[in-house]
Amino acid sequence: MSYYEIKTPVTGNVSKIFVKKEEIISKGEKIAVLESMKMEIPIESDKGGVIKNVMISEGDSVSDGDTLISLE
């Protein structure tokens, strides 16, 4: 099996998560919203697939390059 990781492009706080483990998502689907420097930044999937792991929770702090979810 091959896995693909979706990473955060910025440092911030996770304000909302729209997906869960084992959910099927499409390319372009919104997976989360980050708050950074008083701005809301939507994070969209750049691939479709089945979510194998969600590495974040609402309220978590993330750094640029941290993995948010893995897809299969």
PDB file with one MODEL, atoms N, CA, C and O in Angstrom:
MODEL        1
ATOM      1  N   MET A   1       0.835  -1.182   0.000  1.00  0.00           N
ATOM      2  CA  MET A   1       0.000   0.000   0.000  1.00  0.00           C
ATOM      3  C   MET A   1       0.880   1.246   0.000  1.00  0.00           C
ATOM      4  O   MET A   1       1.923   1.294   0.652  1.00  0.00           O
ATOM      5  N   SER A   2       0.441   2.226  -0.731  1.00  0.00           N
ATOM      6  CA  SER A   2       1.193   3.478  -0.746  1.00  0.00           C
ATOM      7  C   SER A   2       0.381   4.560  -0.041  1.00  0.00           C
ATOM      8  O   SER A   2      -0.834   4.672  -0.210  1.00  0.00           O
ATOM      9  N   TYR A   3       1.090   5.342   0.747  1.00  0.00           N
ATOM     10  CA  TYR A   3       0.445   6.397   1.517  1.00  0.00           C
ATOM     11  C   TYR A   3       0.900   7.763   1.024  1.00  0.00           C
ATOM     12  O   TYR A   3       2.022   7.919   0.543  1.00  0.00           O
ATOM     13  N   TYR A   4       0.026   8.741   1.148  1.00  0.00           N
ATOM     14  CA  TYR A   4       0.324  10.113   0.767  1.00  0.00           C
ATOM     15  C   TYR A   4      -0.007  10.993   1.969  1.00  0.00           C
ATOM     16  O   TYR A   4      -1.069  10.850   2.574  1.00  0.00           O
ATOM     17  N   GLU A   5       0.898  11.896   2.309  1.00  0.00           N
ATOM     18  CA  GLU A   5       0.675  12.770   3.467  1.00  0.00           C
ATOM     19  C   GLU A   5       0.323  14.177   3.024  1.00  0.00           C
ATOM     20  O   GLU A   5       0.940  14.730   2.114  1.00  0.00           O
ATOM     21  N   ILE A   6      -0.686  14.751   3.683  1.00  0.00           N
ATOM     22  CA  ILE A   6      -1.028  16.154   3.462  1.00  0.00           C
ATOM     23  C   ILE A   6      -0.435  16.936   4.624  1.00  0.00           C
ATOM     24  O   ILE A   6      -0.718  16.654   5.788  1.00  0.00           O
ATOM     25  N   LYS A   7       0.390  17.919   4.293  1.00  0.00           N
ATOM     26  CA  LYS A   7       1.131  18.685   5.293  1.00  0.00           C
ATOM     27  C   LYS A   7       0.625  20.123   5.351  1.00  0.00           C
ATOM     28  O   LYS A   7       0.042  20.630   4.393  1.00  0.00           O
ATOM     29  N   THR A   8       0.857  20.765   6.483  1.00  0.00           N
ATOM     30  CA  THR A   8       0.440  22.155   6.631  1.00  0.00           C
ATOM     31  C   THR A   8       1.452  23.086   5.962  1.00  0.00           C
ATOM     32  O   THR A   8       2.660  22.886   6.087  1.00  0.00           O
ATOM     33  N   PRO A   9       0.957  24.104   5.252  1.00  0.00           N
ATOM     34  CA  PRO A   9       1.851  25.050   4.592  1.00  0.00           C
ATOM     35  C   PRO A   9       2.286  26.205   5.499  1.00  0.00           C
ATOM     36  O   PRO A   9       3.151  26.997   5.123  1.00  0.00           O
ATOM     37  N   VAL A  10       1.694  26.303   6.686  1.00  0.00           N
ATOM     38  CA  VAL A  10       1.985  27.422   7.588  1.00  0.00           C
ATOM     39  C   VAL A  10       1.972  26.962   9.043  1.00  0.00           C
ATOM     40  O   VAL A  10       1.454  25.892   9.360  1.00  0.00           O
ATOM     41  N   THR A  11       2.538  27.769   9.912  1.00  0.00           N
ATOM     42  CA  THR A  11       2.449  27.548  11.351  1.00  0.00           C
ATOM     43  C   THR A  11       1.160  28.198  11.844  1.00  0.00           C
ATOM     44  O   THR A  11       0.839  29.317  11.443  1.00  0.00           O
ATOM     45  N   GLY A  12       0.422  27.511  12.705  1.00  0.00           N
ATOM     46  CA  GLY A  12      -0.821  28.072  13.218  1.00  0.00           C
ATOM     47  C   GLY A  12      -1.521  27.106  14.162  1.00  0.00           C
ATOM     48  O   GLY A  12      -0.925  26.150  14.659  1.00  0.00           O
ATOM     49  N   ASN A  13      -2.790  27.378  14.393  1.00  0.00           N
ATOM     50  CA  ASN A  13      -3.618  26.538  15.254  1.00  0.00           C
ATOM     51  C   ASN A  13      -4.748  25.927  14.433  1.00  0.00           C
ATOM     52  O   ASN A  13      -5.331  26.586  13.572  1.00  0.00           O
ATOM     53  N   VAL A  14      -5.048  24.665  14.708  1.00  0.00           N
ATOM     54  CA  VAL A  14      -6.131  23.976  14.001  1.00  0.00           C
ATOM     55  C   VAL A  14      -7.454  24.440  14.617  1.00  0.00           C
ATOM     56  O   VAL A  14      -7.715  24.199  15.795  1.00  0.00           O
ATOM     57  N   SER A  15      -8.283  25.105  13.811  1.00  0.00           N
ATOM     58  CA  SER A  15      -9.558  25.589  14.347  1.00  0.00           C
ATOM     59  C   SER A  15     -10.721  24.662  14.001  1.00  0.00           C
ATOM     60  O   SER A  15     -11.712  24.619  14.730  1.00  0.00           O
ATOM     61  N   LYS A  16     -10.611  23.918  12.891  1.00  0.00           N
ATOM     62  CA  LYS A  16     -11.706  23.035  12.477  1.00  0.00           C
ATOM     63  C   LYS A  16     -11.147  21.896  11.640  1.00  0.00           C
ATOM     64  O   LYS A  16     -10.257  22.099  10.815  1.00  0.00           O
ATOM     65  N   ILE A  17     -11.675  20.696  11.857  1.00  0.00           N
ATOM     66  CA  ILE A  17     -11.337  19.527  11.042  1.00  0.00           C
ATOM     67  C   ILE A  17     -12.629  19.016  10.420  1.00  0.00           C
ATOM     68  O   ILE A  17     -13.635  18.847  11.109  1.00  0.00           O
ATOM     69  N   PHE A  18     -12.596  18.773   9.118  1.00  0.00           N
ATOM     70  CA  PHE A  18     -13.798  18.364   8.397  1.00  0.00           C
ATOM     71  C   PHE A  18     -13.825  16.881   8.026  1.00  0.00           C
ATOM     72  O   PHE A  18     -14.821  16.405   7.480  1.00  0.00           O
ATOM     73  N   VAL A  19     -12.753  16.146   8.313  1.00  0.00           N
ATOM     74  CA  VAL A  19     -12.664  14.748   7.887  1.00  0.00           C
ATOM     75  C   VAL A  19     -12.372  13.838   9.070  1.00  0.00           C
ATOM     76  O   VAL A  19     -11.985  14.297  10.145  1.00  0.00           O
ATOM     77  N   LYS A  20     -12.566  12.526   8.853  1.00  0.00           N
ATOM     78  CA  LYS A  20     -12.246  11.545   9.889  1.00  0.00           C
ATOM     79  C   LYS A  20     -11.648  10.298   9.241  1.00  0.00           C
ATOM     80  O   LYS A  20     -11.735  10.112   8.027  1.00  0.00           O
ATOM     81  N   LYS A  21     -11.050   9.461  10.057  1.00  0.00           N
ATOM     82  CA  LYS A  21     -10.402   8.238   9.601  1.00  0.00           C
ATOM     83  C   LYS A  21     -11.390   7.368   8.827  1.00  0.00           C
ATOM     84  O   LYS A  21     -12.563   7.263   9.185  1.00  0.00           O
ATOM     85  N   GLU A  22     -10.885   6.744   7.754  1.00  0.00           N
ATOM     86  CA  GLU A  22     -11.624   5.831   6.872  1.00  0.00           C
ATOM     87  C   GLU A  22     -12.596   6.546   5.926  1.00  0.00           C
ATOM     88  O   GLU A  22     -13.270   5.882   5.138  1.00  0.00           O
ATOM     89  N   GLU A  23     -12.684   7.861   5.983  1.00  0.00           N
ATOM     90  CA  GLU A  23     -13.541   8.621   5.076  1.00  0.00           C
ATOM     91  C   GLU A  23     -12.881   8.705   3.704  1.00  0.00           C
ATOM     92  O   GLU A  23     -11.659   8.815   3.602  1.00  0.00           O
ATOM     93  N   ILE A  24     -13.688   8.654   2.659  1.00  0.00           N
ATOM     94  CA  ILE A  24     -13.186   8.824   1.294  1.00  0.00           C
ATOM     95  C   ILE A  24     -13.310  10.297   0.936  1.00  0.00           C
ATOM     96  O   ILE A  24     -14.380  10.891   1.064  1.00  0.00           O
ATOM     97  N   ILE A  25     -12.195  10.881   0.483  1.00  0.00           N
ATOM     98  CA  ILE A  25     -12.230  12.294   0.101  1.00  0.00           C
ATOM     99  C   ILE A  25     -11.772  12.454  -1.350  1.00  0.00           C
ATOM    100  O   ILE A  25     -11.111  11.581  -1.911  1.00  0.00           O
ATOM    101  N   SER A  26     -12.136  13.579  -1.933  1.00  0.00           N
ATOM    102  CA  SER A  26     -11.787  13.899  -3.312  1.00  0.00           C
ATOM    103  C   SER A  26     -10.737  14.990  -3.351  1.00  0.00           C
ATOM    104  O   SER A  26     -10.564  15.740  -2.390  1.00  0.00           O
ATOM    105  N   LYS A  27     -10.043  15.071  -4.465  1.00  0.00           N
ATOM    106  CA  LYS A  27      -9.093  16.159  -4.677  1.00  0.00           C
ATOM    107  C   LYS A  27      -9.830  17.483  -4.557  1.00  0.00           C
ATOM    108  O   LYS A  27     -10.913  17.646  -5.118  1.00  0.00           O
ATOM    109  N   GLY A  28      -9.245  18.435  -3.825  1.00  0.00           N
ATOM    110  CA  GLY A  28      -9.839  19.755  -3.658  1.00  0.00           C
ATOM    111  C   GLY A  28     -10.781  19.879  -2.479  1.00  0.00           C
ATOM    112  O   GLY A  28     -11.256  20.974  -2.177  1.00  0.00           O
ATOM    113  N   GLU A  29     -11.058  18.764  -1.805  1.00  0.00           N
ATOM    114  CA  GLU A  29     -11.967  18.799  -0.654  1.00  0.00           C
ATOM    115  C   GLU A  29     -11.290  19.469   0.546  1.00  0.00           C
ATOM    116  O   GLU A  29     -10.118  19.219   0.827  1.00  0.00           O
ATOM    117  N   LYS A  30     -12.037  20.314   1.240  1.00  0.00           N
ATOM    118  CA  LYS A  30     -11.503  20.984   2.422  1.00  0.00           C
ATOM    119  C   LYS A  30     -11.374  19.980   3.553  1.00  0.00           C
ATOM    120  O   LYS A  30     -12.337  19.299   3.904  1.00  0.00           O
ATOM    121  N   ILE A  31     -10.152  19.891   4.135  1.00  0.00           N
ATOM    122  CA  ILE A  31      -9.937  18.937   5.217  1.00  0.00           C
ATOM    123  C   ILE A  31      -9.833  19.604   6.582  1.00  0.00           C
ATOM    124  O   ILE A  31     -10.152  18.994   7.603  1.00  0.00           O
ATOM    125  N   ALA A  32      -9.381  20.872   6.598  1.00  0.00           N
ATOM    126  CA  ALA A  32      -9.215  21.555   7.882  1.00  0.00           C
ATOM    127  C   ALA A  32      -9.109  23.059   7.650  1.00  0.00           C
ATOM    128  O   ALA A  32      -8.937  23.523   6.524  1.00  0.00           O
ATOM    129  N   VAL A  33      -9.217  23.806   8.751  1.00  0.00           N
ATOM    130  CA  VAL A  33      -8.980  25.251   8.732  1.00  0.00           C
ATOM    131  C   VAL A  33      -7.957  25.546   9.813  1.00  0.00           C
ATOM    132  O   VAL A  33      -8.088  25.103  10.954  1.00  0.00           O
ATOM    133  N   LEU A  34      -6.927  26.307   9.432  1.00  0.00           N
ATOM    134  CA  LEU A  34      -5.913  26.752  10.381  1.00  0.00           C
ATOM    135  C   LEU A  34      -6.083  28.237  10.623  1.00  0.00           C
ATOM    136  O   LEU A  34      -6.486  28.979   9.727  1.00  0.00           O
ATOM    137  N   GLU A  35      -5.774  28.672  11.840  1.00  0.00           N
ATOM    138  CA  GLU A  35      -5.727  30.095  12.151  1.00  0.00           C
ATOM    139  C   GLU A  35      -4.258  30.469  12.298  1.00  0.00           C
ATOM    140  O   GLU A  35      -3.520  29.864  13.076  1.00  0.00           O
ATOM    141  N   SER A  36      -3.853  31.472  11.539  1.00  0.00           N
ATOM    142  CA  SER A  36      -2.472  31.936  11.587  1.00  0.00           C
ATOM    143  C   SER A  36      -2.470  33.447  11.390  1.00  0.00           C
ATOM    144  O   SER A  36      -3.018  33.959  10.413  1.00  0.00           O
ATOM    145  N   MET A  37      -1.855  34.143  12.315  1.00  0.00           N
ATOM    146  CA  MET A  37      -1.767  35.609  12.248  1.00  0.00           C
ATOM    147  C   MET A  37      -3.141  36.245  12.059  1.00  0.00           C
ATOM    148  O   MET A  37      -3.304  37.165  11.258  1.00  0.00           O
ATOM    149  N   LYS A  38      -4.135  35.741  12.813  1.00  0.00           N
ATOM    150  CA  LYS A  38      -5.516  36.235  12.808  1.00  0.00           C
ATOM    151  C   LYS A  38      -6.232  36.029  11.472  1.00  0.00           C
ATOM    152  O   LYS A  38      -7.223  36.700  11.184  1.00  0.00           O
ATOM    153  N   MET A  39      -5.726  35.094  10.657  1.00  0.00           N
ATOM    154  CA  MET A  39      -6.368  34.758   9.383  1.00  0.00           C
ATOM    155  C   MET A  39      -6.789  33.302   9.421  1.00  0.00           C
ATOM    156  O   MET A  39      -6.111  32.476  10.033  1.00  0.00           O
ATOM    157  N   GLU A  40      -7.901  32.976   8.772  1.00  0.00           N
ATOM    158  CA  GLU A  40      -8.317  31.588   8.618  1.00  0.00           C
ATOM    159  C   GLU A  40      -7.805  31.083   7.280  1.00  0.00           C
ATOM    160  O   GLU A  40      -8.033  31.702   6.241  1.00  0.00           O
ATOM    161  N   ILE A  41      -7.106  29.944   7.317  1.00  0.00           N
ATOM    162  CA  ILE A  41      -6.505  29.382   6.116  1.00  0.00           C
ATOM    163  C   ILE A  41      -7.108  27.997   5.871  1.00  0.00           C
ATOM    164  O   ILE A  41      -6.833  27.067   6.629  1.00  0.00           O
ATOM    165  N   PRO A  42      -7.927  27.849   4.825  1.00  0.00           N
ATOM    166  CA  PRO A  42      -8.478  26.525   4.525  1.00  0.00           C
ATOM    167  C   PRO A  42      -7.396  25.624   3.938  1.00  0.00           C
ATOM    168  O   PRO A  42      -6.600  26.061   3.108  1.00  0.00           O
ATOM    169  N   ILE A  43      -7.372  24.370   4.372  1.00  0.00           N
ATOM    170  CA  ILE A  43      -6.440  23.383   3.841  1.00  0.00           C
ATOM    171  C   ILE A  43      -7.251  22.389   3.025  1.00  0.00           C
ATOM    172  O   ILE A  43      -8.182  21.767   3.535  1.00  0.00           O
ATOM    173  N   GLU A  44      -6.888  22.244   1.746  1.00  0.00           N
ATOM    174  CA  GLU A  44      -7.598  21.343   0.852  1.00  0.00           C
ATOM    175  C   GLU A  44      -6.695  20.194   0.452  1.00  0.00           C
ATOM    176  O   GLU A  44      -5.474  20.337   0.396  1.00  0.00           O
ATOM    177  N   SER A  45      -7.303  19.059   0.177  1.00  0.00           N
ATOM    178  CA  SER A  45      -6.557  17.889  -0.261  1.00  0.00           C
ATOM    179  C   SER A  45      -6.129  18.077  -1.713  1.00  0.00           C
ATOM    180  O   SER A  45      -6.931  18.489  -2.552  1.00  0.00           O
ATOM    181  N   ASP A  46      -4.873  17.777  -2.006  1.00  0.00           N
ATOM    182  CA  ASP A  46      -4.427  17.858  -3.392  1.00  0.00           C
ATOM    183  C   ASP A  46      -4.479  16.491  -4.083  1.00  0.00           C
ATOM    184  O   ASP A  46      -4.015  16.339  -5.213  1.00  0.00           O
ATOM    185  N   LYS A  47      -5.053  15.495  -3.385  1.00  0.00           N
ATOM    186  CA  LYS A  47      -5.282  14.159  -3.937  1.00  0.00           C
ATOM    187  C   LYS A  47      -6.549  13.589  -3.318  1.00  0.00           C
ATOM    188  O   LYS A  47      -6.970  14.005  -2.239  1.00  0.00           O
ATOM    189  N   GLY A  48      -7.137  12.650  -4.000  1.00  0.00           N
ATOM    190  CA  GLY A  48      -8.257  11.916  -3.432  1.00  0.00           C
ATOM    191  C   GLY A  48      -7.783  10.600  -2.849  1.00  0.00           C
ATOM    192  O   GLY A  48      -6.696  10.124  -3.176  1.00  0.00           O
ATOM    193  N   GLY A  49      -8.596  10.013  -1.988  1.00  0.00           N
ATOM    194  CA  GLY A  49      -8.250   8.724  -1.417  1.00  0.00           C
ATOM    195  C   GLY A  49      -9.014   8.448  -0.138  1.00  0.00           C
ATOM    196  O   GLY A  49      -9.972   9.145   0.198  1.00  0.00           O
ATOM    197  N   VAL A  50      -8.573   7.421   0.568  1.00  0.00           N
ATOM    198  CA  VAL A  50      -9.168   7.035   1.842  1.00  0.00           C
ATOM    199  C   VAL A  50      -8.251   7.514   2.961  1.00  0.00           C
ATOM    200  O   VAL A  50      -7.047   7.262   2.937  1.00  0.00           O
ATOM    201  N   ILE A  51      -8.823   8.204   3.936  1.00  0.00           N
ATOM    202  CA  ILE A  51      -8.024   8.717   5.053  1.00  0.00           C
ATOM    203  C   ILE A  51      -7.641   7.552   5.956  1.00  0.00           C
ATOM    204  O   ILE A  51      -8.500   6.833   6.466  1.00  0.00           O
ATOM    205  N   LYS A  52      -6.334   7.380   6.144  1.00  0.00           N
ATOM    206  CA  LYS A  52      -5.833   6.310   6.994  1.00  0.00           C
ATOM    207  C   LYS A  52      -5.497   6.794   8.397  1.00  0.00           C
ATOM    208  O   LYS A  52      -5.572   6.019   9.350  1.00  0.00           O
ATOM    209  N   ASN A  53      -5.130   8.055   8.537  1.00  0.00           N
ATOM    210  CA  ASN A  53      -4.797   8.576   9.863  1.00  0.00           C
ATOM    211  C   ASN A  53      -4.971  10.086   9.882  1.00  0.00           C
ATOM    212  O   ASN A  53      -4.570  10.782   8.950  1.00  0.00           O
ATOM    213  N   VAL A  54      -5.571  10.580  10.951  1.00  0.00           N
ATOM    214  CA  VAL A  54      -5.693  12.021  11.189  1.00  0.00           C
ATOM    215  C   VAL A  54      -4.760  12.332  12.350  1.00  0.00           C
ATOM    216  O   VAL A  54      -4.992  11.882  13.472  1.00  0.00           O
ATOM    217  N   MET A  55      -3.702  13.100  12.085  1.00  0.00           N
ATOM    218  CA  MET A  55      -2.680  13.342  13.089  1.00  0.00           C
ATOM    219  C   MET A  55      -2.916  14.598  13.931  1.00  0.00           C
ATOM    220  O   MET A  55      -2.097  14.933  14.787  1.00  0.00           O
ATOM    221  N   ILE A  56      -4.021  15.288  13.694  1.00  0.00           N
ATOM    222  CA  ILE A  56      -4.291  16.549  14.387  1.00  0.00           C
ATOM    223  C   ILE A  56      -5.639  16.492  15.090  1.00  0.00           C
ATOM    224  O   ILE A  56      -6.482  15.649  14.780  1.00  0.00           O
ATOM    225  N   SER A  57      -5.826  17.388  16.026  1.00  0.00           N
ATOM    226  CA  SER A  57      -7.105  17.588  16.701  1.00  0.00           C
ATOM    227  C   SER A  57      -7.395  19.081  16.705  1.00  0.00           C
ATOM    228  O   SER A  57      -6.476  19.895  16.605  1.00  0.00           O
ATOM    229  N   GLU A  58      -8.653  19.440  16.818  1.00  0.00           N
ATOM    230  CA  GLU A  58      -9.000  20.859  16.912  1.00  0.00           C
ATOM    231  C   GLU A  58      -8.326  21.443  18.144  1.00  0.00           C
ATOM    232  O   GLU A  58      -8.352  20.848  19.221  1.00  0.00           O
ATOM    233  N   GLY A  59      -7.719  22.620  17.972  1.00  0.00           N
ATOM    234  CA  GLY A  59      -7.015  23.286  19.055  1.00  0.00           C
ATOM    235  C   GLY A  59      -5.513  23.037  19.052  1.00  0.00           C
ATOM    236  O   GLY A  59      -4.770  23.729  19.747  1.00  0.00           O
ATOM    237  N   ASP A  60      -5.055  22.047  18.270  1.00  0.00           N
ATOM    238  CA  ASP A  60      -3.616  21.763  18.196  1.00  0.00           C
ATOM    239  C   ASP A  60      -2.856  22.901  17.537  1.00  0.00           C
ATOM    240  O   ASP A  60      -3.384  23.597  16.669  1.00  0.00           O
ATOM    241  N   SER A  61      -1.615  23.083  17.957  1.00  0.00           N
ATOM    242  CA  SER A  61      -0.678  23.977  17.272  1.00  0.00           C
ATOM    243  C   SER A  61       0.121  23.135  16.292  1.00  0.00           C
ATOM    244  O   SER A  61       0.573  22.041  16.630  1.00  0.00           O
ATOM    245  N   VAL A  62       0.294  23.646  15.073  1.00  0.00           N
ATOM    246  CA  VAL A  62       1.074  22.941  14.054  1.00  0.00           C
ATOM    247  C   VAL A  62       2.129  23.880  13.491  1.00  0.00           C
ATOM    248  O   VAL A  62       1.962  25.100  13.478  1.00  0.00           O
ATOM    249  N   SER A  63       3.209  23.286  13.031  1.00  0.00           N
ATOM    250  CA  SER A  63       4.301  24.042  12.412  1.00  0.00           C
ATOM    251  C   SER A  63       4.324  23.767  10.921  1.00  0.00           C
ATOM    252  O   SER A  63       3.833  22.734  10.467  1.00  0.00           O
ATOM    253  N   ASP A  64       4.886  24.678  10.170  1.00  0.00           N
ATOM    254  CA  ASP A  64       5.039  24.537   8.730  1.00  0.00           C
ATOM    255  C   ASP A  64       5.664  23.171   8.413  1.00  0.00           C
ATOM    256  O   ASP A  64       6.743  22.847   8.910  1.00  0.00           O
ATOM    257  N   GLY A  65       4.979  22.376   7.585  1.00  0.00           N
ATOM    258  CA  GLY A  65       5.496  21.072   7.185  1.00  0.00           C
ATOM    259  C   GLY A  65       5.009  19.905   8.011  1.00  0.00           C
ATOM    260  O   GLY A  65       5.301  18.759   7.668  1.00  0.00           O
ATOM    261  N   ASP A  66       4.269  20.150   9.099  1.00  0.00           N
ATOM    262  CA  ASP A  66       3.729  19.048   9.900  1.00  0.00           C
ATOM    263  C   ASP A  66       2.684  18.281   9.089  1.00  0.00           C
ATOM    264  O   ASP A  66       1.943  18.873   8.304  1.00  0.00           O
ATOM    265  N   THR A  67       2.629  16.963   9.282  1.00  0.00           N
ATOM    266  CA  THR A  67       1.645  16.135   8.599  1.00  0.00           C
ATOM    267  C   THR A  67       0.289  16.259   9.295  1.00  0.00           C
ATOM    268  O   THR A  67       0.186  16.121  10.514  1.00  0.00           O
ATOM    269  N   LEU A  68      -0.752  16.524   8.494  1.00  0.00           N
ATOM    270  CA  LEU A  68      -2.111  16.655   9.014  1.00  0.00           C
ATOM    271  C   LEU A  68      -2.861  15.335   8.919  1.00  0.00           C
ATOM    272  O   LEU A  68      -3.439  14.869   9.901  1.00  0.00           O
ATOM    273  N   ILE A  69      -2.851  14.730   7.725  1.00  0.00           N
ATOM    274  CA  ILE A  69      -3.503  13.445   7.507  1.00  0.00           C
ATOM    275  C   ILE A  69      -2.674  12.612   6.544  1.00  0.00           C
ATOM    276  O   ILE A  69      -1.851  13.137   5.794  1.00  0.00           O
ATOM    277  N   SER A  70      -2.908  11.286   6.576  1.00  0.00           N
ATOM    278  CA  SER A  70      -2.322  10.414   5.559  1.00  0.00           C
ATOM    279  C   SER A  70      -3.455   9.748   4.793  1.00  0.00           C
ATOM    280  O   SER A  70      -4.479   9.370   5.363  1.00  0.00           O
ATOM    281  N   LEU A  71      -3.247   9.613   3.495  1.00  0.00           N
ATOM    282  CA  LEU A  71      -4.224   9.009   2.593  1.00  0.00           C
ATOM    283  C   LEU A  71      -3.663   7.728   2.011  1.00  0.00           C
ATOM    284  O   LEU A  71      -2.450   7.569   1.878  1.00  0.00           O
ATOM    285  N   GLU A  72      -4.557   6.820   1.667  1.00  0.00           N
ATOM    286  CA  GLU A  72      -4.158   5.614   0.950  1.00  0.00           C
ATOM    287  C   GLU A  72      -4.821   5.634  -0.408  1.00  0.00           C
ATOM    288  O   GLU A  72      -4.633   4.711  -1.200  1.00  0.00           O
TER     289      GLU A  72
ENDMDL
END
